[in-house]
């Protein structure tokens, strides 16, 4: 549903041959009177991880959020997804809260935030 939502911002990373190796989807939302960019998904093909693809996608999404007047970016990440947590920390995200059962029973998430 996010891909067909006109307020969504879909991005993809492709090789020189046009092969899709990663994607990201974000959306601009109003939360507590503030305009924020919500990162809904960031996916990189396993054989292209740790090559900067995820960082490039996230930076591009943040740039789109800035253009649309967002003051902050937010995202959720599974508490056991250490590679993603390291990536987000390296890009300046802080971990604001833990969301119990966010991904289903027994699967918590962190909410991460970054001022843009």
KETORBA-236412 format. One line per 3 residues: number of its first residue (from 0); for each residue x, y, z of N, C-alpha, C, O. Coordinates in steps of 0.05 Angstrom, whole numbers. Each point is the difference from the previous one (the first is absolute). Layout:
residues N
NUM> X:Y:Z:X:Y:Z:X:Y:Z:X:Y:Z ~ ...
***
This chain:
residues 116
0> 16:-24:0:-16:24:0:17:25:0:-8:21:-11 ~ 31:-22:23:17:24:1:9:8:-28:3:24:-5 ~ 2:-43:-13:9:7:-26:-20:15:-16:7:17:-17
3> -33:-22:21:-20:13:-16:-11:25:14:-16:15:-12 ~ 24:-10:36:-8:24:15:14:24:-12:25:0:-1 ~ -40:20:-9:13:23:-13:18:16:19:17:15:-10
6> -20:-18:36:17:15:19:26:-15:6:17:10:15 ~ -14:-34:-26:24:-16:5:23:9:-18:-4:11:-22 ~ 28:-15:32:25:6:-15:15:-26:-4:14:-9:18
9> -18:-4:-41:15:-25:-5:26:6:-14:2:16:-19 ~ 19:-29:28:27:2:-12:11:-27:-6:-7:-20:13 ~ 24:18:-33:13:-26:-5:30:5:-7:7:22:-10
12> 9:-42:17:28:1:-7:4:-21:-22:-8:-23:2 ~ 22:31:-24:4:-18:-22:29:-1:-8:15:20:4 ~ -7:-42:-16:27:-3:-10:2:15:-27:-21:9:-10
15> 44:-8:-1:4:12:-27:-16:-14:-21:-6:11:-21 ~ 0:-37:26:-15:-16:-19:-30:1:5:-16:-13:-14 ~ 8:30:33:-29:3:6:-12:-20:19:-24:-1:3
18> 41:-15:10:-10:-20:19:-6:13:27:17:14:11 ~ -41:-18:-1:-7:12:26:13:-15:23:-2:-24:2 ~ 17:39:15:15:-12:22:-9:10:27:8:-10:21
21> -26:30:-21:-10:11:25:-23:18:-5:-5:10:-22 ~ -11:-5:44:-23:18:-2:-6:12:27:8:-11:21 ~ -21:33:-22:-9:14:24:-27:13:-5:-5:9:-23
24> -12:-8:43:-25:14:-2:-4:17:25:4:-9:22 ~ -10:34:-27:-6:19:22:-25:15:-6:-11:-1:-21 ~ 2:15:42:-24:16:-4:1:24:19:9:-2:23
27> -19:24:-32:-2:24:17:-25:-1:17:-22:-6:-11 ~ 25:11:37:-23:-2:18:1:24:20:20:12:4 ~ -43:-7:8:-1:20:21:-3:-15:26:-19:-16:4
30> 38:20:15:-1:-14:26:4:22:21:21:13:0 ~ -40:-10:17:2:20:22:4:28:-10:15:15:12 ~ -27:-8:-35:3:26:-11:26:5:-16:4:22:-10
33> 13:-42:8:25:2:-15:-2:-16:-26:-13:-21:-1 ~ 26:31:-19:2:-15:-26:24:-18:2:23:10:3 ~ -27:-36:-6:21:-19:2:1:-18:-24:-21:-5:-13
36> 44:-5:6:3:-21:-20:2:-27:14:17:-4:16 ~ -35:-14:-23:-1:-26:12:12:-20:-20:-11:-4:-22 ~ 33:-9:30:12:-21:-17:-15:-25:6:2:-11:23
39> -16:0:-42:-16:-24:4:16:-25:-6:-4:-20:14 ~ 20:21:-34:16:-24:-6:26:8:-14:1:19:-15 ~ 20:-34:21:26:3:-12:10:-28:-4:6:-14:20
42> -3:5:-45:8:-27:-6:23:0:-20:-1:14:-20 ~ 21:-31:26:22:-3:-18:4:-30:-5:0:-16:19 ~ 4:8:-44:4:-28:-6:25:-10:15:20:14:2
45> -22:-38:9:22:-10:17:28:2:-12:19:7:14 ~ -16:-13:-40:26:1:-12:10:29:-6:22:3:-10 ~ -38:17:17:9:28:-4:1:14:27:4:25:1
48> -7:-39:21:1:13:26:30:6:7:18:-13:-10 ~ -15:33:28:27:9:9:16:12:-23:25:-1:0 ~ -39:12:-20:13:14:-22:-9:29:-2:6:13:-20
51> -21:-4:39:-9:28:0:-27:4:-13:-9:23:-2 ~ -4:-44:-8:-26:3:-13:-21:10:19:-15:19:-7 ~ 13:-31:30:-20:8:20:4:29:9:-19:15:2
54> 44:-7:3:6:27:8:-8:20:-22:-12:21:5 ~ 18:-28:-30:-6:18:-22:-31:3:-3:-9:22:-5 ~ -5:-44:7:-29:1:-2:-12:18:23:-17:17:-5
57> 27:-22:29:-11:16:23:7:29:-3:-17:17:6 ~ 41:-10:-14:8:28:-4:-18:13:-22:-8:23:3 ~ 3:-38:-24:-17:11:-21:-29:4:10:-12:21:-7
60> 2:-39:23:-27:3:11:0:24:19:-19:16:0 ~ 40:-12:16:1:23:18:0:26:-16:-13:20:7 ~ 28:-20:-30:0:24:-17:-28:6:-11:-8:24:-1
63> -6:-44:-7:-28:4:-9:-17:11:22:-17:18:-4 ~ 20:-29:28:-15:10:23:6:30:5:-19:16:4 ~ 44:-8:-6:7:28:4:-13:18:-21:-11:21:7
66> 11:-30:-32:-13:16:-21:-29:4:5:-12:20:-9 ~ -1:-39:23:-28:1:5:-7:13:27:-22:-1:9 ~ 43:13:4:-5:15:24:1:-16:26:-9:10:21
69> 19:-34:-22:1:-16:25:22:11:19:22:8:-9 ~ -28:-8:34:18:9:21:16:-24:12:21:4:12 ~ -32:-28:-15:11:-23:13:-6:-25:-16:-20:-1:-15
72> 37:-19:17:-5:-26:-12:-4:-20:23:14:1:20 ~ -32:-20:-23:-4:-21:19:-1:-27:-14:-6:-1:-24 ~ 12:-20:39:-2:-27:-11:-2:-19:23:5:6:23
75> -12:-31:-30:-1:-21:20:19:-22:-10:2:-5:-24 ~ 11:-9:43:18:-21:-7:-2:-22:22:-2:6:23 ~ 3:-31:-32:-1:-22:19:24:2:20:22:6:-8
78> -28:-11:33:21:2:21:24:-19:-5:22:5:10 ~ -27:-26:-25:22:-20:-5:13:4:-27:16:-17:-8 ~ -23:38:-7:12:5:-26:25:18:3:0:24:-6
81> 21:-36:16:25:15:7:12:14:-24:8:23:3 ~ -7:-35:-27:12:14:-23:-16:26:-6:13:21:-5 ~ -39:-22:6:-16:24:-6:4:21:22:1:24:-6
84> -1:-33:31:4:18:22:27:15:-2:1:24:4 ~ 20:-39:-12:26:13:-4:-1:21:-22:11:22:2 ~ -25:-29:-24:-2:18:-22:-14:26:9:9:22:-5
87> -32:-25:18:-15:23:8:15:18:20:0:24:-2 ~ 14:-37:20:17:16:19:22:15:-15:6:23:6 ~ 6:-36:-26:22:12:-14:-10:24:-16:16:18:-7
90> -42:-17:1:-11:22:-16:-14:21:18:-14:18:-10 ~ 18:-21:37:-9:21:18:-27:-5:13:-11:18:13 ~ 0:-41:-16:-26:-6:13:4:-6:29:20:-13:8
93> -38:22:9:0:-7:28:-25:-17:5:-20:2:-13 ~ 23:-19:33:-21:-20:6:-17:11:23:9:0:23 ~ -33:8:-29:-17:14:19:-17:-18:18:-5:7:23
96> -4:-30:-34:-17:-17:16:0:-28:-10:9:-6:-22 ~ -19:-12:38:-3:-28:-7:-30:-5:-3:-16:6:18 ~ 8:-18:-40:-28:-6:-6:-6:-29:4:8:-17:-17
99> -22:10:38:-5:-28:7:-18:-13:-21:-20:11:-8 ~ 28:-35:-1:-16:-16:-19:-6:14:-26:-20:-6:-13 ~ 37:24:5:-5:16:-25:-2:-18:-24:-17:5:-18
102> 34:-25:16:-1:-18:-23:-15:-26:6:3:-20:-14 ~ -19:20:35:-15:-24:8:10:-8:28:18:11:11 ~ -32:-31:-1:6:-9:27:29:-7:5:11:-17:-14
105> 1:31:33:28:-6:7:20:13:-19:24:-6:3 ~ -32:22:-22:18:12:-19:-1:31:3:-16:13:-13 ~ 33:-3:30:0:29:6:16:15:-21:16:-11:-15
108> -21:37:14:15:18:-18:9:24:16:-10:6:22 ~ 31:7:-32:8:26:9:-12:21:-18:-1:-4:-25 ~ -6:27:36:-7:23:-17:25:18:0:10:7:21
111> 0:-1:-45:24:16:-3:-9:27:-13:-18:1:-16 ~ 33:20:23:-7:27:-10:26:15:-7:21:-5:10 ~ -25:24:-28:22:17:-8:-10:27:-9:-19:2:-15
114> 30:19:26:-7:27:-9:11:4:-28:23:-8:-6 ~ -39:20:-11:9:5:-28:8:30:-2:8:9:-21
***
